[in-house]
Amino acid sequence: MIRQMIWLVTLALIGTALLQRLAFAHELQAMAWVDVDQSKIEDGRDGSVSLKLELSQPVPFRVFTMNNPARVVIDFREVDWTGFDEAAVNHSKRVSDLRFGIFHSGWSRLILDLDTFVVPDQIEMRINQMRSTATLKIDLIAVGREAFVNFSNTFEEDSWALPKPTGFGEPKEHQPGDQALMIVIDPGHGGVDSGAERDGYEEKHLVMQFALELEEMLVRTGRYKADLTRRDDVFMSLPDRISRARYLGADVFLSIHADALSKGSATGTTVYTLSDEASSAMVTELVAKHDRSNLLAGVDLVEQDDQIASVLMDMARLQTDSRSELLADFIVRGIARSSGHIRRRPHLGAGFAVLKAPDIPSVLVELGFMSNESDLNNLLAKSWRDKVVLGIVDALDKWTLEDAVQGVLMRQ
C-alpha cells in the first residue's frame, strides 16, 4: 500500500542489544554519512525509479512528495553530505536533479527533482547488525498527474520546517542618531538551497563570506551592532529570515546575494528595494529564482504572501519604504565611490519576498553575477570585497544621519 509519509525511529528498529553494540562501536555519532560507491538511483520498468542509499549507521527518516515542481523529499536525522557526488549516484533519466544539504538544525534533506510522476510504493531501511550500517531502499512507481497531486496534498509540513512568521509591530522609528543601530545581515540561500553555481563555486558560500566580513567591519566601527540571520550552512525559509531579523531587533535588514542569469551578460552590483512591479525582465527572472529556491527546498510561500498582502501591512509599509529607498540610494553611491564600478542602473525595484517586512527598512544587495567572469573574480577577491564593505558602511553612516534629521522633522 502506498503511504503518504513514513517515519522510522532507529531505536525501535535495532533493539536494545544492538543499541549497546552500536554505542560501543560508534559512540552513537549524531550523523551518518553516505557510501557513494554503494548508493544508486536508477530507472526501472514501467516508469518506476529505485533509490538505494548505503548509510554508515541507521538514522530516523521520512519520505514524502511535493508538487509544483514535482519532487520526492527525504529528511534524515541526520546525514553528513560531505563527499556526496550527485553524478556518481544519480543514473536515472526520470530524476533531473538532486539537491542535498542541511535543512534545519538536526535535520538533513535530499530532494529528487522529477521529470515524471512517481510516488513511494515500498520503503525499507535494512540494518546490518554485524557492521552497524544501514541500507535505505525506496521503490517509486509511476502514477498520473492527478494521483501525484492528491498524494502530495495529503502532506502537511512540520512547524519546524516553516516557522510561523512573527507578527510585525509598529514601523521602526527614525533613530535620533546618537545610538548604535542593529544591522541584520542576511546571507542568501544555505543548506539544501545552494543558490547560483558557477565553476565549482556556490552562491551560499560566497555571500556568507561577505556577510561575515561586513559584520566584522560594522562592529569594529563601534557605531553599529550587527548579526546574521544564519551562521551555518543551513536552509532558512524567506519568512523565517524576516522573523529572525525581528527577533534580533533589526533597525536595518540587508539581504546579500550573488546571482547568475541563464541568458544575457549582466554585470555589476545592483541594489534592490521592494516594488510591486519588476524593473526589467532580468529582475523578474531573479525574483522567480529566489522564490523557486524555497519551493525546491520544500517550502510553500503562498500563505505568507497572502498575509503580507493585508491592508494593515500596506499601511505600515508606507513609512518604511521611503526609508528603504533612501538607504538604497546611499548604498549605491557608497559602493560606486569605494569600488569604482557599479551597474548602469544600480537601483532597481523588485518583489523579493525577503524584502516584504513592512516594519524594517530592507534592502537586497546583489553583489554581482556569477555568470560573468569578471564579477565572479571580484567576488573571490578579498580586496574587492573590502571596498564594497567600506562602501556599505559609509552608506549606513550617511543614512543614519539623514534618517535622524527626517525623524526630527516628522516629530515637529
Secondary structure by P-SEA (a helix, b strand, c coil): ccccbbbbbccccccaaaaaaaaaacccccbbbbccccccccccccbbbbbbbbccbbbbbcccccccccbbbbbbcbbbccccccccccccccccccccccccccbbbbbbbccbbbbbcbbbbbbcccccbbbbbbbbbbbcaaaaaaaaaaccccccccccccccccccccccccbbbbbbbbbcccccccccccccccaaaaaaaaaaaaaaaaaaaccccccccccccbbbcaaaaaaaaaaacccbbbbbbcccccccccccbbbbccccccccaaaaaaaaaaaaaaaaacccaaaaaaaaacaaaaaaaaaaaaaaaaaaaaaaaaaaaaccccccccccccccccccccccbbbbbcccccccaaaaaaaacaaaaaaaaaaaaaaaaaaaaaaaaaaaaaac
